[in-house]
Amino acid sequence: MTAWRSLMVVSLLLLAGCTFVKPTEKAVSVRIGTAEDVVNCQRQGQTTVSTLARVAGLPRYESSIRDELNTLARNSAANMGGDTVVPATPVKDGSQTFTIYRCRP
């Protein structure tokens, strides 16, 4: 393998582990909760978010995908007036549905 190809492979592997989504200012205070955390909360709705599961044909790390989905869900919740999100479905092909709640007055 040439040096150029080796560099490209290493670069792609590093990109597979990167997280590119950042929380908005409002989303910083939105938390990821569980069903037990939201028993006394008001349901605001649901959001389905997605991110790339593969980069240049290579699978990304599950932890990076999960982190991005959580951040995207928190951003959506902040836009809907929510302060807590709970995963409603498992991650599948870089996509996941979350239920949004408002727990704090």
N, C-alpha and C positions, 0 to 999 in steps of 0.2 A: 504494500500500500504506500502510495506517495505521501510525502509530508503534507501536501495540500489536502488530500483526502482524509488523512488522520486528523488534521485540524478541523475539518468540516464535521467529522463524526463526533469529536469531542465537543464541539460547539453545539451541535444538535442535542447531544445528551444533556448538556448543561441547560439548554433552553427547555428541555422536557421537565425539568424540576423547578423552573421559575414560576413565580406568581406575578401576573401582570395587572390584576385588578386591585384598585385601592378604594378604601371606604370614603364616602363623602363625609363632609364635616358633621352632618346630622346623624349619619349612620354609625359613627364612632360609639355612641351610647346604646345602640341596639344590640341586644344579646341573643345568643343562640340558646334556646331553652329546650325543655322536655315537656311531655304532656302533663306531668305532675306540676311543673312550674306555672302552668297557665290555667289551672282550674278556676281561679277567681278573676280571670282577665276577660276583656271584651275582644271577640274575634273581629278582625278588620277585613279579612279576605285571604286570598292565596296569590302566590306568585310562582311562576315556573321560570327558572333561570338556566342558562346553559353557557358552557365554555368549551374551548377546544380540548378534546380528549387525546388528540394526536398532533404532533408537530412534525412536519415534513415526513409523514408516514410512520413516525415512531411514537409509541404510547407514552403519555406523560405520567408522572408519578401520581398515584391516587391521592396522596396528601396535598399536592399542589392543586389538583382538580377540586378536591373537597374545600380547601381554603378559598379558592376563587368563587365557588358556588355559595359558600357561606357569606362572603363579602357582597356578592351580587344580591343575595336575599336581604341582607341587612340594608343595602342601599334602597331596595324596593320598599322595604318596611318603613324606612324613614320618610320616603315620598308619600306613603299611605297613612302616615300618622301613627304607625306602630312602634313599639319599643322592644318587642321580642318576636323571634321567629322560631318555629319548630319544624323540623323536617317532616314532611308528610309522605314522601316516597323515598326509596333508596336512589342512589346515584346510578344513572344508566346512560351510557354513551355521552358523558359530559353534561347531563341534564338532571335537574332535580326540582321537585315541587315543595314549597314551604308554606305553612299557614302562618299568617301574620296576626299578632295580638297587641293590644294596648293594655298593659298591666299597671302602669303608673298613672295617677290622675293628671 
